[in-house]
């Protein structure tokens, strides 16, 4: 058994780790889930400037992603609809209506220049074997901006989940610039569907936000929805409005969807109802307002970690400086190598060193002749000197190239290389300013891209209170109680004891000192002399229940005072011991009562008066306090 248990534990941990790291949670470094990373890698490999059939991209990506074409195709469509890193051609669905994309054989895509600027640098990208060992795929892309905040992410893993809202790319880049300059930065979500957002409780990415549709109420007899709240489509929003109308929570005449490129849902008011009266109900009972809880969980250094927006911005700002430094140092090294090669080529051809090898018979003598020929020019060549690899490369220069060698052109090229090396040195000394200029370049490209709205914010940030359903709905349900028959409900003929809304609940306190909290019934038997109160926690927390009861064994009177603060719906609770008889229940804070005792020989005092507030208020489970050591007859 222990072997089987260990086997299951090991396999479960491996599965859980795989789902967390390789399926559901994005990595902090490049902001991508594995399937997205593999799609980008495939597009980089296939890139020739032209559009590719999505089916071909999916087929290429299957070399790296072991979970089938459907998963890749769906992820590619979602990724492409972000409009930042993948260009689209064809029907990729509609984020407003929720319409699905056409089949992958009909639609096309390609990588965008922005994706190349942000992700692509094969020389700095660490690779690993693909699942079948036949190919190489990136472990992580060296992303220069916090993609996880720009794109947003949602995923459910084993024992954890992530919900990261998308943010405006321009605002994120400006925030990075502020951090580079030593200033603080604060950013808020921005959604492609627009709408309104209240970020009062955002808590830097780990709280919650309220999102609302943008309503046009200029016409008092109709409401037009112009922008959707995040997470809704026109179809789901219309369904929620129709459901609310059927339930009688809002009164409308008709609803029409005219959405095409922009959202336009028209709601016509019923006779005698006006737009201003309906707004709160729309927010309370439909998807026009939603609360979204966010949890910024990412993979950092191979482990899941909850971070804040500020922490991610700070991390990526440092990462940007680090990547730009590595790119500049790598470029400088390559330019120095190129300059060294061009210097050797110029001397080799201009000084006719190649002539010295014509009479040599062996490879060793040829190499020695070339190295000896460079001796007078070692100062110009520099400390690297002339290696055997340099000689091999020089000897591979074709005769045609030597004969057509342009000395002036070669010197111009070398001067350009030297100038660039000098410029790189300046950038490395002022790497923060260089990083700011890089971000400015990305901002300029985004602002010039009309397909993504020039990077303008789409969601308006504001402050609004969440609409309380109980405040919006009318209290038009009459609750009746017939004391003679003991029936309670809306379909009972009897005294009206309360006017309530469909969302209210009631506490029913029965004659046996048991109570329960229930929804408003149509008809239910509660017995005679029941106490009915609205089950409002704020109200009940201030209500003291005083129960006077008779003990089953001794017949002595007891008093119990308590407050009902919590409950489980439709569960029956008892406040006195089993078998005891309740004599009186009261909800007044102060009152007096008289206890009459059963007459017995030698009993001189047959009744006593007490004040209820002389006894302490205790917990629900606490026992009652004995009033007297005499058998009780009745309470007055």
C-alpha positions as CSV (number, residue, x, y, z in Angstrom):
1,X,0.0,0.0,0.0
2,X,2.8,2.4,0.8
3,X,4.3,1.8,-2.6
4,X,1.0,2.5,-4.3
5,X,0.5,5.7,-2.2
6,X,4.1,6.9,-3.0
7,X,3.5,6.2,-6.7
8,X,0.2,8.1,-6.7
9,X,1.8,11.0,-4.8
10,X,4.7,11.2,-7.2
11,X,2.6,11.1,-10.3
12,X,0.1,13.6,-8.9
13,X,2.9,16.0,-8.0
14,X,4.4,15.7,-11.5
15,X,1.0,16.2,-13.1
16,X,0.3,19.2,-10.9
17,X,3.7,20.8,-11.6
18,X,3.2,20.2,-15.3
19,X,-0.2,21.9,-15.4
20,X,1.0,24.8,-13.3
21,X,4.3,25.5,-15.2
22,X,3.6,24.2,-18.7
23,X,-0.1,24.8,-19.3
24,X,-2.1,27.3,-17.3
25,X,0.1,29.9,-15.7
26,X,2.1,32.5,-17.8
27,X,5.8,33.1,-17.1
28,X,6.9,36.4,-15.8
29,X,9.9,36.8,-18.1
30,X,8.0,36.8,-21.5
31,X,4.4,36.8,-20.2
32,X,3.5,33.8,-22.3
33,X,2.0,30.4,-21.7
34,X,3.9,27.5,-23.4
35,X,1.4,27.2,-26.3
36,X,1.7,31.0,-27.0
37,X,5.5,30.8,-26.9
38,X,5.4,27.9,-29.4
39,X,3.0,29.7,-31.7
40,X,5.3,32.8,-31.8
41,X,8.4,30.5,-32.3
42,X,6.7,28.9,-35.3
43,X,5.7,32.3,-36.8
44,X,9.3,33.5,-36.4
45,X,10.6,30.4,-38.1
46,X,8.0,30.7,-40.9
47,X,8.4,34.5,-41.3
48,X,8.9,35.6,-44.9
49,X,6.8,38.8,-44.7
50,X,3.8,37.1,-46.2
51,X,0.6,35.8,-44.6
52,X,0.5,32.1,-43.7
53,X,-2.6,29.9,-43.5
54,X,-3.4,29.4,-39.9
55,X,-3.7,25.7,-40.6
56,X,-0.1,25.7,-41.8
57,X,1.0,27.5,-38.7
58,X,-0.8,25.1,-36.5
59,X,0.8,22.1,-38.3
60,X,4.2,23.7,-37.9
61,X,3.6,24.4,-34.2
62,X,2.6,20.7,-33.6
63,X,6.3,19.9,-33.8
64,X,6.6,21.7,-30.5
65,X,3.2,21.4,-28.7
66,X,2.1,17.9,-27.8
67,X,-1.6,18.7,-27.2
68,X,-3.2,18.6,-30.6
69,X,-4.2,21.0,-33.3
70,X,-7.5,22.2,-31.7
71,X,-5.7,23.6,-28.7
72,X,-3.1,25.4,-30.8
73,X,-5.7,26.8,-33.2
74,X,-7.9,28.2,-30.4
75,X,-4.9,29.7,-28.6
76,X,-3.7,31.3,-31.9
77,X,-7.1,33.0,-32.5
78,X,-7.3,34.4,-29.0
79,X,-3.6,35.6,-29.2
80,X,-4.2,37.2,-32.7
81,X,-7.3,39.0,-31.4
82,X,-5.1,40.9,-29.0
83,X,-3.9,42.6,-32.2
84,X,-0.3,43.4,-31.0
85,X,2.0,40.5,-32.0
86,X,0.1,38.7,-34.7
87,X,-1.4,40.3,-37.9
88,X,-4.7,38.8,-39.0
89,X,-6.4,38.3,-42.4
90,X,-9.8,36.8,-42.6
91,X,-12.6,36.1,-40.1
92,X,-11.0,35.7,-36.6
93,X,-14.3,36.0,-34.9
94,X,-15.7,39.0,-33.1
95,X,-14.8,39.9,-29.5
96,X,-18.0,42.0,-29.2
97,X,-20.5,39.4,-30.3
98,X,-18.6,36.2,-29.3
99,X,-18.8,34.8,-32.9
100,X,-16.2,32.1,-33.5
101,X,-13.5,32.4,-36.1
102,X,-13.6,30.6,-39.4
103,X,-11.9,27.3,-39.8
104,X,-8.1,27.5,-39.7
105,X,-7.8,26.6,-43.4
106,X,-9.6,29.9,-44.4
107,X,-7.8,32.5,-42.2
108,X,-4.2,33.7,-42.4
109,X,-1.7,35.4,-40.0
110,X,1.9,36.6,-39.7
111,X,4.2,38.0,-37.1
112,X,4.2,41.7,-36.5
113,X,7.2,44.0,-36.5
114,X,6.4,44.8,-32.8
115,X,6.7,41.2,-31.9
116,X,10.2,41.1,-33.5
117,X,11.2,44.2,-31.5
118,X,9.9,42.8,-28.2
119,X,10.7,39.1,-28.4
120,X,13.0,38.2,-31.2
121,X,16.7,37.7,-30.6
122,X,17.9,34.1,-31.3
123,X,21.4,34.9,-30.0
124,X,20.1,35.6,-26.5
125,X,17.3,33.0,-26.5
126,X,18.1,29.8,-24.6
127,X,16.7,26.7,-26.4
128,X,15.8,23.2,-25.3
129,X,14.8,20.0,-27.1
130,X,11.2,19.7,-28.1
131,X,9.0,16.9,-26.7
132,X,10.2,14.4,-29.3
133,X,13.8,15.5,-29.3
134,X,13.8,16.3,-33.1
135,X,13.7,20.1,-32.8
136,X,14.7,23.0,-30.6
137,X,12.2,25.4,-29.0
138,X,12.8,28.5,-26.7
139,X,12.7,28.1,-23.0
140,X,11.7,31.7,-22.6
141,X,11.9,34.7,-25.0
142,X,13.9,37.7,-23.8
143,X,10.9,40.0,-23.7
144,X,11.7,43.7,-23.4
145,X,8.3,44.8,-22.0
146,X,5.9,43.3,-19.4
147,X,3.7,41.3,-21.9
148,X,1.8,39.6,-19.1
149,X,0.3,43.0,-18.0
150,X,-0.4,44.1,-21.6
151,X,-2.0,40.8,-22.7
152,X,-3.6,39.7,-19.5
153,X,-4.1,36.1,-18.7
154,X,-6.5,33.6,-17.2
155,X,-5.8,30.0,-16.2
156,X,-6.9,27.3,-13.8
157,X,-4.2,24.9,-12.5
158,X,-4.1,22.3,-9.8
159,X,-4.8,24.1,-6.5
160,X,-4.3,27.6,-7.9
161,X,-5.5,30.0,-10.6
162,X,-4.5,33.2,-12.2
163,X,-6.7,36.2,-13.4
164,X,-4.6,39.0,-14.8
165,X,-6.4,41.9,-16.5
166,X,-5.0,43.5,-19.6
167,X,-3.5,47.0,-19.4
168,X,-2.9,49.8,-21.9
169,X,0.5,49.3,-23.7
170,X,1.3,53.0,-23.9
171,X,0.6,53.5,-20.2
172,X,2.8,50.5,-19.3
173,X,5.7,51.8,-21.4
174,X,5.3,55.3,-19.9
175,X,5.3,53.7,-16.5
176,X,8.6,51.9,-17.3
177,X,10.1,55.2,-18.4
178,X,9.0,56.7,-15.0
179,X,10.6,53.9,-13.1
180,X,13.8,54.2,-15.1
181,X,13.9,57.9,-14.0
182,X,13.4,56.9,-10.4
183,X,9.8,57.9,-10.1
184,X,6.7,55.9,-9.0
185,X,4.2,54.6,-11.5
186,X,0.6,53.4,-11.2
187,X,-1.4,51.8,-14.0
188,X,-4.9,50.4,-14.2
189,X,-6.6,47.8,-16.5
190,X,-7.8,48.7,-20.0
191,X,-10.1,46.4,-22.0
192,X,-10.5,46.0,-25.7
193,X,-14.3,46.2,-25.3
194,X,-14.1,49.6,-23.6
195,X,-16.7,50.3,-20.9
196,X,-16.1,51.8,-17.5
197,X,-14.0,50.5,-14.6
198,X,-13.8,51.4,-10.9
199,X,-10.3,50.5,-9.5
200,X,-10.9,51.6,-5.9
201,X,-10.3,48.1,-4.7
202,X,-7.8,47.0,-7.4
203,X,-5.0,46.6,-4.8
204,X,-2.2,46.8,-7.3
205,X,-3.4,43.7,-9.2
206,X,-4.7,41.5,-6.4
207,X,-8.0,42.9,-5.4
208,X,-11.2,43.3,-7.5
209,X,-12.6,45.8,-9.9
210,X,-16.1,46.9,-10.9
211,X,-16.8,47.0,-14.6
212,X,-19.8,48.6,-16.3
213,X,-21.2,48.9,-19.8
214,X,-21.3,52.4,-21.3
215,X,-24.9,53.5,-21.5
216,X,-26.4,56.3,-23.7
217,X,-29.5,57.7,-22.0
218,X,-29.9,60.8,-24.0
219,X,-33.4,59.6,-25.1
220,X,-35.7,59.2,-22.0
221,X,-37.6,56.3,-23.6
222,X,-34.6,54.2,-24.6
223,X,-31.2,53.1,-23.5
224,X,-28.4,52.3,-26.0
225,X,-25.4,50.2,-24.8
226,X,-22.3,51.6,-26.7
227,X,-19.5,49.7,-24.9
228,X,-19.4,46.3,-23.1
229,X,-18.1,45.5,-19.7
230,X,-15.0,43.2,-19.7
231,X,-15.9,39.5,-19.9
232,X,-19.3,40.0,-21.7
233,X,-20.4,39.7,-25.3
234,X,-23.5,41.2,-26.9
235,X,-25.1,37.8,-26.8
236,X,-24.5,37.2,-23.1
237,X,-25.5,40.7,-22.2
238,X,-28.8,40.5,-24.1
239,X,-29.6,37.2,-22.5
240,X,-29.1,38.6,-19.1
241,X,-31.4,41.6,-19.9
242,X,-34.1,39.3,-21.3
243,X,-33.9,37.1,-18.2
244,X,-34.2,40.1,-15.9
245,X,-37.2,41.3,-17.9
246,X,-38.9,37.9,-17.7
247,X,-38.4,37.8,-13.9
248,X,-40.1,41.3,-13.7
249,X,-36.9,43.0,-12.4
250,X,-36.8,45.5,-15.3
251,X,-39.7,46.6,-17.5
252,X,-38.8,47.0,-21.2
253,X,-40.7,46.9,-24.5
254,X,-38.1,45.4,-26.7
255,X,-34.3,44.9,-27.2
256,X,-32.5,45.1,-30.5
257,X,-28.9,44.4,-31.4
258,X,-27.4,46.6,-34.2
259,X,-23.8,45.7,-33.4
260,X,-21.4,45.6,-36.4
261,X,-17.9,47.2,-36.0
262,X,-19.1,49.0,-32.9
263,X,-21.4,47.9,-30.1
264,X,-25.0,49.2,-30.3
265,X,-27.7,47.4,-28.3
266,X,-31.0,49.4,-28.1
267,X,-33.4,48.8,-25.2
268,X,-36.8,50.5,-25.5
269,X,-38.6,51.3,-22.3
270,X,-42.1,50.0,-21.5
271,X,-45.0,52.4,-21.3
272,X,-44.8,54.6,-18.2
273,X,-41.1,53.6,-17.6
274,X,-38.2,55.9,-18.3
275,X,-34.5,55.3,-18.9
276,X,-33.3,57.0,-15.7
277,X,-35.5,54.7,-13.6
278,X,-34.1,51.6,-15.3
279,X,-30.3,52.3,-15.1
280,X,-29.8,51.0,-11.6
281,X,-31.8,47.9,-12.3
282,X,-29.7,47.1,-15.3
283,X,-26.6,47.4,-13.2
284,X,-28.1,45.3,-10.4
285,X,-29.7,42.5,-12.4
286,X,-27.8,42.2,-15.7
287,X,-24.2,41.9,-17.0
288,X,-24.2,45.7,-17.4
289,X,-22.2,45.7,-14.2
290,X,-19.9,43.0,-13.0
291,X,-17.4,42.5,-10.2
292,X,-14.1,40.9,-11.2
293,X,-11.7,39.4,-8.7
294,X,-8.1,39.5,-9.8
295,X,-5.2,37.3,-8.8
296,X,-1.8,38.1,-10.3
297,X,-0.1,34.7,-10.2
298,X,2.8,34.1,-12.5
299,X,5.7,31.7,-12.8
300,X,8.9,33.3,-11.6
301,X,12.2,31.5,-11.6
302,X,10.4,28.2,-12.2
303,X,7.9,28.6,-9.3
304,X,4.4,30.1,-9.0
305,X,4.3,33.4,-7.2
306,X,1.7,36.1,-6.6
307,X,3.1,39.5,-7.5
308,X,1.8,43.0,-7.7
309,X,1.6,45.2,-10.8
310,X,4.3,47.5,-9.4
311,X,6.6,44.5,-8.8
312,X,6.2,43.3,-12.3
313,X,6.8,46.7,-13.8
314,X,10.0,47.1,-11.6
315,X,11.2,43.6,-12.6
316,X,10.7,44.2,-16.3
317,X,12.3,47.6,-16.2
318,X,15.5,45.9,-14.8
319,X,15.1,43.1,-17.4
320,X,14.8,45.7,-20.2
321,X,18.1,47.3,-19.1
322,X,19.7,43.9,-18.8
323,X,18.6,42.7,-22.2
324,X,19.6,46.0,-24.0
325,X,23.0,45.8,-22.3
326,X,23.5,42.2,-23.5
327,X,22.3,43.1,-27.0
328,X,24.8,46.1,-27.2
329,X,27.7,44.0,-25.8
330,X,26.9,41.2,-28.3
331,X,26.7,43.7,-31.2
332,X,30.0,45.3,-30.1
333,X,31.7,41.9,-30.0
334,X,30.4,41.0,-33.5
335,X,31.4,44.4,-34.8
336,X,34.9,44.1,-33.3
337,X,35.2,40.6,-35.0
338,X,34.0,42.1,-38.3
339,X,36.4,45.0,-38.0
340,X,39.2,42.7,-37.3
341,X,38.3,40.6,-40.3
342,X,38.0,43.6,-42.6
343,X,41.4,44.9,-41.3
344,X,43.1,41.6,-42.1
345,X,41.4,41.5,-45.5
346,X,42.5,45.0,-46.4
347,X,46.1,44.3,-45.4
348,X,46.1,40.9,-47.0
349,X,44.9,42.3,-50.4
350,X,46.3,45.8,-50.3
351,X,49.8,44.7,-49.3
352,X,49.6,41.6,-51.6
353,X,50.5,39.2,-48.8
354,X,48.7,36.5,-50.8
355,X,51.6,36.6,-53.3
356,X,53.9,35.1,-50.7
357,X,52.0,31.8,-50.8
358,X,52.5,31.1,-54.5
359,X,55.8,29.2,-54.0
360,X,54.9,27.3,-50.8
361,X,54.5,23.5,-51.0
362,X,52.8,22.6,-47.7
363,X,49.9,23.9,-45.6
364,X,52.2,24.7,-42.7
365,X,54.5,26.8,-44.9
366,X,51.5,28.6,-46.5
367,X,50.2,29.5,-43.0
368,X,53.7,30.7,-41.9
369,X,54.1,32.8,-45.0
370,X,50.8,34.6,-44.3
371,X,51.5,35.2,-40.6
372,X,55.0,36.4,-41.5
373,X,53.5,38.8,-44.0
374,X,51.4,40.4,-41.3
375,X,54.3,41.0,-39.0
376,X,55.0,44.7,-40.1
377,X,51.3,45.5,-39.5
378,X,50.7,44.0,-36.1
379,X,50.4,47.4,-34.4
380,X,47.5,48.2,-36.8
381,X,45.9,44.8,-36.3
382,X,45.9,45.2,-32.5
383,X,46.3,42.7,-29.6
384,X,44.3,40.0,-31.2
385,X,47.0,39.3,-33.8
386,X,46.6,36.8,-36.5
387,X,45.3,33.3,-35.6
388,X,45.2,30.1,-37.6
389,X,41.4,30.6,-38.1
390,X,42.1,34.1,-39.5
391,X,44.6,32.6,-42.0
392,X,42.0,29.9,-43.1
393,X,39.4,32.5,-43.7
394,X,41.8,34.7,-45.7
395,X,42.8,31.8,-47.8
396,X,39.2,31.1,-48.7
397,X,38.8,34.6,-50.4
398,X,38.2,33.9,-54.1
399,X,40.5,35.4,-56.7
400,X,37.6,37.3,-58.3
401,X,36.9,39.1,-55.0
402,X,40.6,40.0,-54.7
403,X,40.7,41.4,-58.2
404,X,37.6,43.5,-57.7
405,X,38.6,44.7,-54.2
406,X,37.7,48.4,-53.6
407,X,40.1,49.9,-51.0
408,X,38.1,53.1,-50.6
409,X,34.8,51.2,-50.1
410,X,36.5,48.9,-47.6
411,X,37.9,51.9,-45.6
412,X,34.5,53.5,-45.6
413,X,32.9,50.4,-44.3
414,X,35.5,50.1,-41.5
415,X,35.0,53.7,-40.6
416,X,31.2,53.1,-40.2
417,X,32.0,50.0,-38.0
418,X,34.3,52.1,-35.8
419,X,31.6,54.8,-35.5
420,X,29.0,52.3,-34.5
421,X,31.3,50.7,-31.9
422,X,32.0,54.1,-30.5
423,X,28.2,54.8,-30.4
424,X,27.6,51.5,-28.6
425,X,30.1,52.5,-26.0
426,X,28.2,55.8,-25.4
427,X,24.9,53.8,-25.1
428,X,26.4,51.4,-22.6
429,X,27.7,54.3,-20.4
430,X,24.2,55.9,-20.6
431,X,22.1,52.7,-20.6
432,X,19.1,54.2,-18.8
433,X,18.8,57.0,-21.4
434,X,19.2,54.3,-24.2
435,X,16.4,52.2,-22.6
436,X,14.1,55.3,-22.5
437,X,14.8,56.0,-26.2
438,X,14.0,52.3,-27.0
439,X,10.7,52.6,-25.2
440,X,10.0,55.9,-27.0
441,X,10.6,54.0,-30.3
442,X,8.0,51.3,-29.3
443,X,5.5,54.0,-28.2
444,X,5.9,55.8,-31.6
445,X,5.2,52.5,-33.5
446,X,2.2,51.7,-31.4
447,X,0.8,55.2,-31.8
448,X,1.3,54.9,-35.6
449,X,-0.7,51.7,-35.7
450,X,-4.4,52.4,-36.5
451,X,-5.4,48.7,-36.3
452,X,-4.9,48.8,-32.5
453,X,-6.5,52.3,-32.1
454,X,-3.1,54.1,-32.0
455,X,-2.7,52.7,-28.5
456,X,-5.4,55.0,-27.0
457,X,-7.1,53.9,-23.7
458,X,-10.5,52.4,-24.4
459,X,-11.8,51.9,-20.8
460,X,-12.7,54.9,-18.8
461,X,-11.5,54.9,-15.2
462,X,-14.0,56.2,-12.6
463,X,-15.5,55.7,-9.3
464,X,-19.0,54.2,-8.8
465,X,-20.7,52.3,-6.0
466,X,-21.8,48.8,-6.7
467,X,-25.6,48.8,-7.0
468,X,-27.2,46.9,-4.1
469,X,-29.9,44.5,-5.4
470,X,-32.0,45.0,-2.3
471,X,-32.1,48.7,-2.7
472,X,-33.1,48.6,-6.4
473,X,-35.9,46.0,-6.2
474,X,-39.3,47.1,-4.9
475,X,-40.7,45.8,-1.7
476,X,-44.0,44.8,-3.1
477,X,-44.5,41.3,-1.7
478,X,-47.1,41.2,1.0
479,X,-46.3,38.6,3.7
480,X,-49.5,37.4,5.5
481,X,-49.8,35.5,8.8
482,X,-53.0,33.8,9.9
483,X,-52.6,33.3,13.7
484,X,-55.7,31.2,13.9
485,X,-54.5,28.5,11.4
486,X,-50.7,29.1,11.9
487,X,-50.0,29.5,8.2
488,X,-47.5,32.1,6.8
489,X,-46.9,33.2,3.2
490,X,-47.7,35.5,0.3
491,X,-50.7,33.3,-0.7
492,X,-52.2,33.2,2.9
493,X,-55.3,35.2,3.8
494,X,-54.5,36.9,7.1
495,X,-52.9,40.0,8.6
496,X,-50.2,41.7,6.6
497,X,-47.1,41.6,8.8
498,X,-44.5,42.9,6.3
499,X,-43.9,44.2,2.8
500,X,-40.7,42.6,1.4
501,X,-38.8,42.1,-1.9
502,X,-38.1,38.7,-3.6
503,X,-34.5,39.0,-2.2
504,X,-35.5,39.3,1.4
505,X,-35.4,36.4,3.9
506,X,-37.3,36.0,7.1
507,X,-36.6,34.5,10.5
508,X,-39.4,32.4,11.9
509,X,-39.3,31.9,15.7
510,X,-41.8,29.1,16.6
511,X,-43.6,28.5,19.9
512,X,-41.2,25.7,20.9
513,X,-38.3,28.2,20.9
514,X,-36.9,26.8,17.6
515,X,-36.1,29.1,14.7
516,X,-35.0,29.0,11.1
517,X,-34.2,31.5,8.3
518,X,-36.1,30.9,5.0
519,X,-36.9,32.5,1.7
520,X,-40.3,34.2,1.5
521,X,-42.8,31.3,1.2
522,X,-46.0,31.1,-0.7
523,X,-47.6,29.1,2.1
524,X,-46.0,27.3,5.0
525,X,-47.2,26.2,8.5
526,X,-45.4,27.8,11.4
527,X,-47.8,27.3,14.2
528,X,-49.6,29.6,16.5
529,X,-48.0,32.6,18.2
530,X,-44.9,32.5,15.9
531,X,-42.5,35.5,15.9
532,X,-41.7,36.7,12.3
533,X,-38.8,39.1,11.6
534,X,-36.9,40.1,8.5
535,X,-33.6,38.2,8.4
536,X,-31.4,41.3,8.0
537,X,-28.0,40.6,9.8
538,X,-27.5,44.3,10.7
539,X,-31.0,44.4,12.2
540,X,-30.8,41.1,14.0
541,X,-27.4,41.8,15.4
542,X,-29.1,44.6,17.4
543,X,-32.1,42.5,18.4
544,X,-31.9,40.8,21.8
545,X,-34.1,37.6,22.1
546,X,-35.3,37.0,25.6
547,X,-36.7,33.5,26.2
548,X,-38.3,32.4,29.5
549,X,-38.8,28.6,29.7
550,X,-39.7,25.8,32.1
551,X,-37.2,23.0,32.8
552,X,-38.5,19.6,31.9
553,X,-37.1,17.8,35.0
554,X,-37.7,20.3,37.9
555,X,-40.2,22.7,36.5
556,X,-38.0,25.6,37.6
557,X,-38.1,28.8,35.5
558,X,-35.1,29.8,33.4
559,X,-34.2,32.9,31.3
560,X,-32.0,33.1,28.3
561,X,-31.0,36.3,26.5
562,X,-29.0,36.1,23.2
563,X,-28.5,37.7,19.8
564,X,-28.9,35.8,16.5
565,X,-26.0,36.8,14.2
566,X,-25.5,33.9,11.8
567,X,-27.3,31.0,10.3
568,X,-27.5,28.4,7.6
569,X,-30.6,28.8,5.3
570,X,-33.5,26.4,6.0
571,X,-31.8,24.8,9.0
572,X,-33.8,24.4,12.3
573,X,-32.1,25.7,15.5
574,X,-33.4,25.4,19.1
575,X,-32.6,27.9,21.8
576,X,-33.7,25.8,24.9
577,X,-33.0,22.3,26.1
578,X,-34.9,19.4,24.6
579,X,-38.2,18.8,26.4
580,X,-38.3,22.2,28.0
581,X,-41.5,24.4,27.6
582,X,-41.2,27.9,26.4
583,X,-43.3,30.3,28.5
584,X,-42.5,33.6,26.8
585,X,-40.3,35.2,24.1
586,X,-39.7,38.9,23.8
587,X,-37.5,41.2,21.6
588,X,-37.7,44.3,23.8
589,X,-34.4,45.4,25.4
590,X,-36.0,46.3,28.7
591,X,-39.2,44.9,30.2
592,X,-40.5,43.5,33.5
593,X,-42.2,40.2,34.1
594,X,-43.8,38.3,37.0
595,X,-43.2,34.6,37.7
596,X,-46.1,32.8,39.4
597,X,-45.2,29.6,41.2
598,X,-47.2,26.4,41.8
599,X,-48.8,26.7,45.3
600,X,-47.3,24.2,47.8
601,X,-47.4,23.7,51.5
602,X,-45.1,26.1,53.4
603,X,-44.6,28.2,50.2
604,X,-45.0,31.7,51.4
605,X,-44.0,33.6,48.2
606,X,-46.2,32.6,45.3
607,X,-45.0,35.2,42.8
608,X,-41.9,37.4,42.1
609,X,-41.2,40.2,39.7
610,X,-37.9,40.6,37.6
611,X,-36.4,42.9,35.1
612,X,-35.1,41.3,31.9
613,X,-32.1,43.7,31.6
614,X,-30.8,42.4,34.9
615,X,-29.7,39.2,33.2
616,X,-26.7,39.1,30.9
617,X,-26.8,38.6,27.1
618,X,-24.9,35.4,26.3
619,X,-24.1,33.3,23.2
620,X,-26.6,31.1,21.4
621,X,-25.1,27.9,22.8
622,X,-25.0,29.1,26.4
623,X,-27.5,27.6,28.8
624,X,-30.2,29.6,30.4
625,X,-30.0,31.2,33.9
626,X,-32.3,29.7,36.6
627,X,-34.6,32.4,38.0
628,X,-35.9,30.5,41.1
629,X,-35.8,27.1,42.8
630,X,-39.6,26.8,42.7
631,X,-41.9,25.2,40.2
632,X,-43.3,27.8,37.8
633,X,-47.0,28.0,37.0
634,X,-47.1,30.9,34.6
635,X,-45.4,34.1,33.4
636,X,-47.1,37.5,33.4
